[in-house]
Amino acid sequence: VLKQAEELAESLAYQVSGELLQARDRGHALVDEAIERELDAIIMGVKYDRELGEFRLGNTAQYVLRNAPCQVILCRSAEQG
């Protein structure tokens, strides 16, 4: 998936670098990487989760939105079913 995203961005003349991170706390790791690398944006996929009939963001997305020093772009998956 990362390779496909990089190839698509390259074909549109954007500079993108995807990397898999391994950490205990995903949100904290993403924000730390954004700070360390001085990123312009974080692009995250989020599930379409309708717990109790309402759409809710998970803890990771909420943490990143609150703490990232850069733009955050969320891509929501389609509703299942």
Backbone as CSV, one residue per row, in Angstrom:
resi,resn,N_x,N_y,N_z,CA_x,CA_y,CA_z,C_x,C_y,C_z
1,VAL,0.827,-1.182,0.000,0.000,0.000,0.000,0.875,1.251,0.000
2,LEU,1.935,1.244,0.828,2.817,2.412,0.867,3.500,2.639,-0.477
3,LYS,3.953,1.559,-1.092,4.622,1.679,-2.386,3.664,2.248,-3.436
4,GLN,2.433,1.790,-3.444,1.444,2.307,-4.385,1.181,3.795,-4.152
5,ALA,1.097,4.201,-2.887,0.872,5.610,-2.573,2.057,6.460,-3.027
6,GLU,3.275,5.964,-2.810,4.461,6.690,-3.246,4.497,6.827,-4.770
7,GLU,4.162,5.750,-5.474,4.154,5.788,-6.936,3.093,6.752,-7.464
8,LEU,1.922,6.743,-6.855,0.867,7.663,-7.273,1.300,9.112,-7.052
9,ALA,1.851,9.398,-5.882,2.304,10.755,-5.587,3.392,11.189,-6.560
10,GLU,4.326,10.287,-6.841,5.410,10.598,-7.779,4.855,10.917,-9.167
11,SER,3.844,10.177,-9.609,3.255,10.421,-10.928,2.565,11.783,-10.998
12,LEU,2.210,12.338,-9.835,1.581,13.660,-9.760,2.575,14.752,-9.362
13,ALA,3.863,14.410,-9.384,4.961,15.346,-9.079,4.973,15.816,-7.623
14,TYR,4.560,14.929,-6.693,4.646,15.219,-5.265,5.768,14.404,-4.661
15,GLN,6.415,14.957,-3.655,7.453,14.230,-2.941,6.835,13.615,-1.691
16,VAL,6.773,12.294,-1.656,6.148,11.577,-0.548,7.065,10.447,-0.126
17,SER,7.124,10.206,1.175,7.907,9.090,1.691,7.056,8.351,2.714
18,GLY,6.766,7.087,2.449,5.990,6.278,3.379,6.903,5.373,4.172
19,GLU,6.547,5.129,5.420,7.374,4.260,6.258,6.500,3.594,7.311
20,LEU,6.757,2.326,7.561,6.058,1.611,8.631,6.786,1.866,9.943
21,LEU,6.030,2.214,10.980,6.591,2.433,12.299,6.112,1.334,13.232
22,GLN,6.974,0.974,14.167,6.589,-0.001,15.179,6.752,0.676,16.534
23,ALA,5.666,0.740,17.297,5.714,1.425,18.585,4.606,0.905,19.484
24,ARG,4.730,1.163,20.762,3.688,0.763,21.713,2.470,1.660,21.597
25,ASP,2.689,2.965,21.408,1.600,3.934,21.309,1.655,4.583,19.936
26,ARG,0.721,4.236,19.079,0.733,4.710,17.689,0.651,6.222,17.580
27,GLY,-0.269,6.828,18.307,-0.452,8.270,18.212,0.797,9.029,18.605
28,HIS,1.376,8.644,19.723,2.594,9.301,20.218,3.730,9.128,19.211
29,ALA,3.875,7.928,18.651,4.937,7.663,17.680,4.760,8.523,16.431
30,LEU,3.535,8.651,15.949,3.278,9.465,14.756,3.608,10.934,15.007
31,VAL,3.188,11.454,16.139,3.470,12.855,16.457,4.972,13.077,16.640
32,ASP,5.648,12.173,17.338,7.107,12.289,17.513,7.831,12.296,16.173
33,GLU,7.422,11.412,15.254,8.043,11.374,13.927,7.792,12.669,13.163
34,ALA,6.585,13.199,13.270,6.252,14.453,12.582,7.125,15.598,13.098
35,ILE,7.351,15.628,14.400,8.203,16.667,14.992,9.644,16.478,14.542
36,GLU,10.147,15.247,14.686,11.547,14.949,14.354,11.861,15.230,12.886
37,ARG,10.950,14.882,12.010,11.188,15.026,10.569,10.694,16.359,10.004
38,GLU,10.096,17.173,10.861,9.542,18.465,10.443,8.615,18.292,9.238
39,LEU,7.637,17.388,9.395,6.718,17.061,8.314,5.724,18.183,8.047
40,ASP,5.267,18.239,6.804,4.239,19.199,6.412,2.845,18.656,6.686
41,ALA,2.695,17.319,6.646,1.372,16.719,6.829,1.490,15.258,7.230
42,ILE,0.460,14.787,7.902,0.284,13.365,8.207,-1.021,12.961,7.535
43,ILE,-0.978,11.867,6.771,-2.186,11.341,6.144,-2.491,10.013,6.816
44,MET,-3.686,9.912,7.384,-4.073,8.711,8.129,-5.380,8.155,7.598
45,GLY,-5.474,6.843,7.567,-6.732,6.189,7.271,-7.455,5.878,8.573
46,VAL,-8.766,6.077,8.594,-9.569,5.743,9.775,-10.737,4.869,9.349
47,LYS,-11.129,3.961,10.228,-12.264,3.083,9.945,-13.570,3.836,10.120
48,TYR,-14.553,3.435,9.352,-15.904,3.982,9.540,-16.567,3.121,10.594
49,ASP,-16.492,3.569,11.824,-16.973,2.791,12.964,-18.153,3.525,13.582
50,ARG,-19.323,2.905,13.541,-20.532,3.546,14.079,-20.956,2.854,15.363
51,GLU,-20.187,3.076,16.398,-20.518,2.515,17.698,-21.747,3.227,18.251
52,LEU,-22.752,2.462,18.624,-24.006,2.996,19.165,-24.672,3.983,18.202
53,GLY,-24.498,3.748,16.895,-25.171,4.567,15.894,-24.489,5.870,15.539
54,GLU,-23.380,6.209,16.201,-22.668,7.450,15.921,-21.275,7.155,15.411
55,PHE,-20.816,7.987,14.469,-19.443,7.855,13.972,-18.483,8.381,15.030
56,ARG,-17.456,7.620,15.322,-16.464,8.024,16.317,-15.058,7.775,15.787
57,LEU,-14.157,8.683,16.103,-12.745,8.491,15.780,-12.103,7.661,16.875
58,GLY,-11.129,6.875,16.512,-10.392,6.104,17.504,-9.432,6.987,18.290
59,ASN,-8.824,6.421,19.315,-7.897,7.160,20.171,-6.681,7.676,19.417
60,THR,-6.164,6.890,18.478,-4.969,7.301,17.737,-5.247,8.552,16.919
61,ALA,-6.321,8.542,16.144,-6.652,9.702,15.314,-6.904,10.931,16.181
62,GLN,-7.596,10.763,17.293,-7.858,11.896,18.182,-6.559,12.476,18.730
63,TYR,-5.649,11.607,19.146,-4.369,12.068,19.695,-3.581,12.842,18.643
64,VAL,-3.506,12.293,17.436,-2.754,12.956,16.374,-3.379,14.302,16.036
65,LEU,-4.701,14.361,15.912,-5.365,15.625,15.617,-5.082,16.682,16.694
66,ARG,-5.033,16.269,17.938,-4.799,17.217,19.036,-3.338,17.667,19.146
67,ASN,-2.391,16.795,18.779,-0.992,17.044,19.120,-0.029,17.225,17.956
68,ALA,-0.429,16.912,16.751,0.497,17.021,15.616,0.830,18.488,15.337
69,PRO,2.096,18.763,15.014,2.520,20.131,14.727,2.301,20.515,13.263
70,CYS,1.606,19.670,12.527,1.433,19.888,11.095,-0.013,19.575,10.707
71,GLN,-0.291,19.742,9.433,-1.621,19.425,8.921,-1.874,17.917,9.059
72,VAL,-3.102,17.549,9.391,-3.497,16.138,9.490,-4.654,15.909,8.532
73,ILE,-4.495,14.922,7.659,-5.521,14.588,6.678,-6.028,13.190,7.007
74,LEU,-7.337,13.076,7.280,-7.941,11.782,7.591,-8.703,11.279,6.371
75,CYS,-8.485,10.014,6.042,-9.198,9.356,4.950,-10.052,8.267,5.566
76,ARG,-11.356,8.455,5.522,-12.274,7.507,6.141,-12.625,6.405,5.162
77,SER,-12.646,5.168,5.635,-13.042,4.045,4.802,-14.556,4.073,4.584
78,ALA,-15.015,3.334,3.598,-16.450,3.260,3.310,-17.165,2.488,4.419
79,GLU,-18.449,2.777,4.588,-19.265,2.066,5.552,-19.367,0.602,5.122
80,GLN,-19.209,-0.306,6.058,-19.302,-1.737,5.769,-20.767,-2.151,5.719
81,GLY,-21.063,-3.068,4.792,-22.419,-3.602,4.720,-23.181,-2.918,3.672
